[in-house]
């Protein structure tokens, strides 16, 4: 029997990341802070439930006035449970 799923993790600054449960990541890809909270979502038998985080601030984007392309400047920040 194999295990399938992914991690939902928050770094010390409240940035949310989600990645495969077998990935060995230790730091936030945006700010480099260590992960301090995690939740495993088990997808083996479709029984896993995502954790619902309380959002403190939304994503902030820079939008090109010429073509309308959006570039993420600051990711959303979530309350650490």
N, C-alpha and C positions, 0 to 999 in steps of 0.2 A: 504494500500500500504506500503510495507516495503522498506527499504533502504539497499543496499548492496554495499560494497566498501572497500577500504583500504587507509591507509595513507602512503605517502612517506615523510620521515622526515630526516632532517640533524641536527646533533648535532653541537655544537660550534666548534668542531675540523674537521668538514666536513665529518664525517662518515654517510653513507646512511643506513637507516633502513626502512623496509616496514612491516606493520602489519595491522590487521583487524581494521576497523574504530571504532569499539566498545571497543577495547583494551585501557586500561588507562595506558600507559607507559609515563614516563616523562624524562627518562635518557637513554643515549646510553648504550647498553649492552656490548660494547667493552671497552669504556674509562670512562663511568660514567658521561660524560658532559651532560648538559641539551640540549634538542632539541630547536633549535632557528628558524627553518624554516619548514613549512609543506605544503603539497599539497594533497588534497583528490581526489582519483580516484573513480568516481561513476560507479559502475558496475551494477546498477539496470536494465537498459535497454541496456547494452553494449555500452553506450555512452561516458564513461569516457576515458580520454587520459592520459597516463603516462607523467610525466614531464621529459624532456631530460636534464640531468645534464652534465656539462663539467667536465671531470675527470682531476684531477691534478696529481694524482699518482695511480698506479695499486696496486692490492693486492700483498702482499709479503708473500711467503710461505717458510717453512722449509721442505725439502724433505728427507725422510729416504733413505739412500744409500743402505740399505739391501732390503727393500720391496717396496720402491717407494711411500709410503703413504705420502700425503701432509698435513701439519698442517698450518693453517693460523696464521701468526705472526702479520701482520699489514694489516687492511682492506684498501681498496681504499679510497682516499680522493677526495672529490668533491668540486667545487667552489660553495660558497653559493650565490644564486641569490640576 
